[in-house]
Amino acid sequence: MAIRNRFSELLPEITAWRRDIHENPELLFETHRTSQFVADRLAEFGCDEIVTGIGRTGVVALIKGRSDSKGKVVGLRADMDALPIEEATGLPYASKTPGVMHACGHDGHTAMLLGAAKYLAETRNFDGTVAVIFQPAEEGGGGGLEMCKDGMMERFGIDEVYGMHNWPGRPIGTFAIRPGPFFAATDTFEIVMEGKGGHAAKPNETVDSIVMAAQCVTALQSIVARNADPVEQIVVSVTSFESSSKAFNVIPQSVTLRGTVRTLIPEMRALGRDRINDICTHTAAVFGGVAHITYTEGYPATVNHEAETKFAAEAAATVSGECDFAPLVMGGEDFSYMLEERPGAYILMGNGDGASVHHPEYNFNDEAIPAGCSWWVEMAETRLGTAQ
């Protein structure tokens, strides 16, 4: 194993950063304190250029190697935002902000990339430039897209980009990755099934929106069961069923359905969208009602580039002894936007046993910090080469 000894020395400091960020979680683009904390640490490390406000509250810093014979820049990205969840860990450093917590480990991602940045700024044993990227609003805000729209890749000359996510259930400090589609595209829908409301004692005088909506919930499952190619992945989930009336004796005028569609390839994404429109429109019409459908495309699928996945796996094997082949993940990840602009790869790192991400008892495992920092450093040094 090649965990850098320096990270054993730095572990108490990096852990303190992580726990400070954990105590002070911020949502979406409101990462003002976290972004300032990051920028202050990067300045202390002596980074060559630090730019704030990329993608609204993102931070990018450049660290130049001792030589730069090819003008190559490698980007390393961590996310900074928290989730609107009430923490239930009872930890001494638990969130001090009611209803907000770092339930996905972005505090750990940020702290580990800061640790890697400190090491790289100390050693500079590489030929080129490292861009460390600290992104807001991964949890539904599309901060990765906003940073790209701000011209981050062009402005800093980034040639390749790499990201990492902790993964509860995997042994601490181990890694897993796969080429091609990895995390799913995540779309949402809202369907208002509109009928004709009336008294529950006179259903014959109504167009029952409850019956229409119930039929749609059942019929939507046929997209996966009967429309999609069985060897492809698609998940259709209706997650909310809300009527316009709460009374016991009223057939409501309308029912609103909400849910998500998750896919890995463009063809399945289009199939899900089109079939939802067809099924709900025609189901409503059969009962004499109308379906008003709002379909919103969210994050695209996260697709790892073949060669860069191999590089990332080799670096992981250097750090931990091996790198496993990862399963497909039907959750979403907006690192996808950066991989659409530049070649790169996204990897999973084990967080050990404990609560899963997005759970009120989740906690990032600080014992994983040296492995995560070492992987980022290994990526920077191997992709840029040794200083000339």
Secondary structure, DSSP 8 states (H G I E B T S, - for coil): ----HHHHHHHHHHHHHHHHHHHS--BTT--HHHHHHHHHHHHHHT-SEEEEEETTTEEEEEEE-SB-SS--EEEEEEE--BBS-------TT--SSTT-B--SSHHHHHHHHHHHHHHHHHH--SBSEEEEEEE--TTTT-HHHHHHHTTHHHHTT--EEEEEEEETTS-TT-EEE-SEEEE-EEEEEEEEEE-B-EETT-GGGSB-HHHHHHHHHHHHTHIIIIIS-TTS-EEEEEEEEEES---TTEE-SEEEEEEEEEESSHHHHHHHHHHHHHHHHHHHHHHT-EEEEEEE--S--EEE-HHHHHHHHHHHHHHHS--EE---B-S--TTHHHHHHS-EEEEEEE--SS--TTSTT----GGGHHHHHHHHHHHHHHHH-S--
